[in-house]
Amino acid sequence: MDGKEERFGFTYRISLENYRDFNLMLVEYSMGKSRKKMRIFGILEVLVGILLLCSCFFSQGPVHALYYAMGFSLPVVGVFSLCYHTLIFPKQMKKSIERAYHESEYFAGELTVKLFDDRAEEQSGHLSGSAKWKDISQVVESERNLLIMMPGGRGIILPKEALGEEAEAVSEFLKGVCKKNEKQYSVMKKKDSAA
């Protein structure tokens, strides 16, 4: 085979839910470790602030106001750090995703994706692109999508509902592509792909 043979071809629209799923995967991929660090730093900030306040209150001599200010501000910053990834960031991200989805010409019409032995091609309106399998980062399977990830946070979203009965065959094809090109194929846990 010379790589010119089209293995699969699909024409579909990407729904807001599919786009949200893609972005949640990107966040998990790029920020998973920093989220853990933010929690650790948040806990440390709260603890150090409480210890500083306790030492100020139980001090025998006069304490400079700066120590009280630090003692009160550190726990506040710590609580913000603890809450950011679970409460603040998801709301900001949801608004950003919805705005980007509705403003993008890419999502306005139908998208055509073709999978070949050596590459994937996509076209949406007058926009088109191609990626050789050797150049992709990884493939991620979520509850709703198969996501072909490329460097720089780009990717091709293949909604399983659009693939219909061929979804399993496409999944197996992409697993083979990943194995042949030494790329990672991973499956997201159900809770990670919930929108």
C-alpha positions as CSV (number, residue, x, y, z in Angstrom):
1,M,0.0,0.0,0.0
2,D,1.3,3.5,-0.9
3,G,-0.7,5.5,1.7
4,K,-3.1,6.8,-0.9
5,E,-5.9,4.4,-0.1
6,E,-8.7,6.1,1.8
7,R,-9.6,3.8,4.7
8,F,-12.4,5.9,6.2
9,G,-14.3,9.0,5.3
10,F,-16.9,10.9,7.3
11,T,-18.8,14.2,6.9
12,Y,-20.4,15.6,10.1
13,R,-20.9,18.6,12.3
14,I,-19.0,19.0,15.6
15,S,-21.4,19.7,18.4
16,L,-20.7,22.0,21.3
17,E,-20.6,18.9,23.5
18,N,-17.9,17.3,21.3
19,Y,-15.9,20.5,21.3
20,R,-16.2,20.7,25.1
21,D,-15.0,17.1,25.4
22,F,-12.0,17.9,23.3
23,N,-11.1,20.9,25.4
24,L,-11.5,19.0,28.6
25,M,-9.1,16.4,27.3
26,L,-6.6,19.2,26.4
27,V,-6.8,20.7,29.9
28,E,-6.3,17.3,31.5
29,Y,-3.4,16.6,29.2
30,S,-1.7,19.9,29.7
31,M,-2.7,20.9,33.3
32,G,-3.0,17.6,35.1
33,K,0.3,17.9,37.0
34,S,-0.1,21.7,37.7
35,R,-3.5,21.1,39.3
36,K,-1.9,18.8,41.8
37,K,0.9,21.4,42.5
38,M,-1.7,24.1,43.0
39,R,-3.5,22.0,45.6
40,I,-0.3,21.3,47.5
41,F,0.7,25.0,47.4
42,G,-2.8,26.0,48.5
43,I,-2.7,23.6,51.5
44,L,0.8,24.9,52.4
45,E,-0.3,28.5,52.2
46,V,-3.3,27.9,54.5
47,L,-1.2,26.1,57.0
48,V,1.7,28.6,57.0
49,G,-0.9,31.4,57.4
50,I,-2.6,29.8,60.3
51,L,0.8,29.1,62.0
52,L,1.8,32.7,61.4
53,L,-1.4,34.0,62.9
54,C,-1.1,31.6,65.9
55,S,2.5,32.8,66.5
56,C,1.3,36.4,66.3
57,F,-1.6,35.9,68.8
58,F,0.5,34.0,71.3
59,S,3.6,36.2,71.0
60,Q,4.8,37.7,74.3
61,G,5.9,40.9,72.8
62,P,4.6,43.4,70.2
63,V,4.1,42.0,66.7
64,H,4.4,44.1,63.6
65,A,1.2,44.6,61.6
66,L,2.8,43.1,58.5
67,Y,2.9,39.7,60.2
68,Y,-0.9,39.9,60.9
69,A,-1.5,41.0,57.3
70,M,0.6,38.0,56.0
71,G,-1.2,35.7,58.4
72,F,-4.6,36.7,57.1
73,S,-3.7,36.9,53.4
74,L,-1.8,33.6,53.1
75,P,-4.9,31.5,54.0
76,V,-7.0,33.6,51.6
77,V,-4.6,33.0,48.7
78,G,-4.4,29.3,49.7
79,V,-8.2,28.9,49.6
80,F,-8.2,30.6,46.2
81,S,-5.5,28.1,45.0
82,L,-7.5,25.2,46.3
83,C,-10.8,26.4,44.7
84,Y,-9.4,27.7,41.4
85,H,-9.2,24.4,39.4
86,T,-12.5,23.0,40.8
87,L,-14.7,26.1,40.9
88,I,-13.3,29.1,39.1
89,F,-11.5,27.7,36.1
90,P,-14.3,25.3,34.9
91,K,-16.7,28.2,34.7
92,Q,-14.3,30.4,32.9
93,M,-13.4,27.6,30.5
94,K,-17.1,26.8,29.8
95,K,-17.7,30.4,28.8
96,S,-14.6,30.5,26.7
97,I,-15.4,27.3,24.9
98,E,-18.9,28.4,24.1
99,R,-17.7,31.7,22.8
100,A,-15.0,30.2,20.6
101,Y,-17.4,27.5,19.3
102,H,-20.1,30.1,18.3
103,E,-17.6,32.5,16.8
104,S,-15.6,29.9,14.8
105,E,-16.1,29.5,11.0
106,Y,-14.7,26.0,11.4
107,F,-17.7,24.8,13.4
108,A,-20.3,26.6,11.4
109,G,-20.6,24.0,8.6
110,E,-19.9,20.4,8.0
111,L,-16.5,18.9,8.4
112,T,-15.1,16.2,6.2
113,V,-12.4,13.9,7.6
114,K,-10.6,11.2,5.6
115,L,-8.3,8.7,7.2
116,F,-5.6,7.2,5.0
117,D,-2.9,4.6,5.7
118,D,-0.3,7.4,6.1
119,R,-2.3,10.5,7.2
120,A,-5.5,12.2,8.1
121,E,-7.1,15.0,6.1
122,E,-9.8,17.4,7.2
123,Q,-11.8,20.1,5.4
124,S,-14.3,22.6,6.7
125,G,-15.5,25.1,4.2
126,H,-12.5,26.6,2.6
127,L,-10.2,25.5,5.5
128,S,-8.3,22.3,5.1
129,G,-5.4,20.5,6.7
130,S,-3.5,17.2,6.7
131,A,-1.4,15.4,9.3
132,K,0.9,12.5,8.7
133,W,0.5,9.8,11.3
134,K,4.2,10.1,12.2
135,D,3.6,13.7,13.2
136,I,0.7,13.3,15.6
137,S,1.1,13.4,19.3
138,Q,-1.3,10.8,20.4
139,V,-4.9,9.5,20.0
140,V,-7.3,9.8,22.9
141,E,-10.6,7.9,23.1
142,S,-13.3,9.5,25.3
143,E,-16.8,8.5,25.9
144,R,-18.0,10.7,23.0
145,N,-15.0,11.1,20.7
146,L,-11.9,9.8,19.2
147,L,-9.4,12.6,19.3
148,I,-6.3,12.7,17.1
149,M,-4.0,15.1,18.9
150,M,-1.2,17.0,17.2
151,P,1.5,19.2,18.6
152,G,0.4,22.7,19.7
153,G,-2.9,21.7,21.2
154,R,-4.5,21.1,17.8
155,G,-6.5,18.0,16.9
156,I,-9.1,16.3,14.9
157,I,-12.3,15.4,16.6
158,L,-14.1,12.3,15.5
159,P,-17.5,12.1,17.3
160,K,-18.4,8.4,17.8
161,E,-22.0,9.2,16.9
162,A,-20.9,10.4,13.5
163,L,-18.8,7.3,12.9
164,G,-21.9,5.1,13.5
165,E,-21.3,1.4,13.1
166,E,-17.7,2.1,12.0
167,A,-16.7,3.6,15.4
168,E,-15.1,0.4,16.6
169,A,-13.3,-0.2,13.3
170,V,-11.9,3.4,13.3
171,S,-10.8,2.9,16.9
172,E,-9.0,-0.3,16.0
173,F,-7.4,1.4,12.9
174,L,-6.2,4.3,15.1
175,K,-4.7,1.8,17.6
176,G,-2.8,0.2,14.8
177,V,-1.6,3.6,13.5
178,C,-0.4,4.5,17.0
179,K,1.4,1.1,17.4
180,K,3.0,1.4,14.0
181,N,4.2,5.0,14.6
182,E,5.1,4.5,18.3
183,K,2.4,7.0,19.5
184,Q,0.3,6.7,22.6
185,Y,-3.4,5.6,22.4
186,S,-5.2,6.3,25.7
187,V,-8.7,6.0,26.9
188,M,-10.1,8.8,29.2
189,K,-11.9,7.8,32.3
190,K,-15.6,8.5,32.1
191,K,-15.5,11.3,34.8
192,D,-12.7,13.1,32.8
193,S,-14.8,13.3,29.6
194,A,-18.0,14.5,31.3
195,A,-18.9,18.0,30.1
